[in-house]
Amino acid sequence: MKLKCIAVDDEPRALEVIKEYIEKIPFLHLCDTFRNPLKAFEYVKQNKVDLIFLDINMPNLSGIQFIKSLTNKPNIILTTAYSEYAVESYGLDVLDYLLKPIEFDRFVKAANKAYDNSNIKENVGVKLPQSDESNQSKAKDFIFVKSGTQLLKIDIDQIKYIKGLGNYLSLYLEDKKVLALAKMSEILDMLSSYPFARVHKSYIVNLTKIKTVENHRIRIGETLIPISNSYRKSFYSLINFKER
């Protein structure tokens, strides 16, 4: 028994990459691919699907609209070239978020989440690709970042917020600040399974650390972080607040 999946993306090359990756993973079965999200939506209504690899930025029906239109939602892994959509995706209960270009090892981790979230592992013994690494990844609550000549281990729950400084990031932790060599898109990808949201071109916040939101600013501890117009709607949607 395998997870029945489909891939939806208006870019042919992106579909080819996903198809190639799926064929390498023994517990996935690709039922079909779609460039037209409307046709994919009809397929899902008429057929059993366990997992959808879904692009966000598509004509006629966006990935976000696609998800909101589903009544019986299968596991969904979002794929996109735009990291800013990660904020809105947190409120949609998706399984994972893959930023293009998608690396195979990152794809495997997302597929393993789908496997762990299904019941097929109770019915069939499947050797997962990179299973040891996946199990460690699932259990861990830390990341490694490059700081100077070192790779520093950072506990996820210690991160209060992150400030972008070109190709560098300042990670503000509970007890110190760490300067890391990384881009905002890279750190968002590393934190995609955790409650973090980008609220400004220069800021990512840990949602669990927010004290208050006031005048379009987030208070974490004694620090006020601005919410920019570009991220305001998705952030308020994420915390289930409607502006009046």
ABEGO torsion letter per residue (X at the ends): XBBBBBBBBABAAAAAAAAAAAAABAABBBABBBABAAAAAAAAAABBBABBBBBABBBGBBAAAAAAABABBBBBBBBBABAAAAAAAAAAGBABBBBOBBBAAAAAAAAAAAAAABAAAAABBBBBBGAAAAAAAAABABBBBBBEABBBBBBAAABABBBBBEABBBBBBAABBBBBBBBAAAAAAAAAABBBBBABAABBBBAAABABBBGGBBBBEABBBBBBAAAAAAAAAAAGBBBX
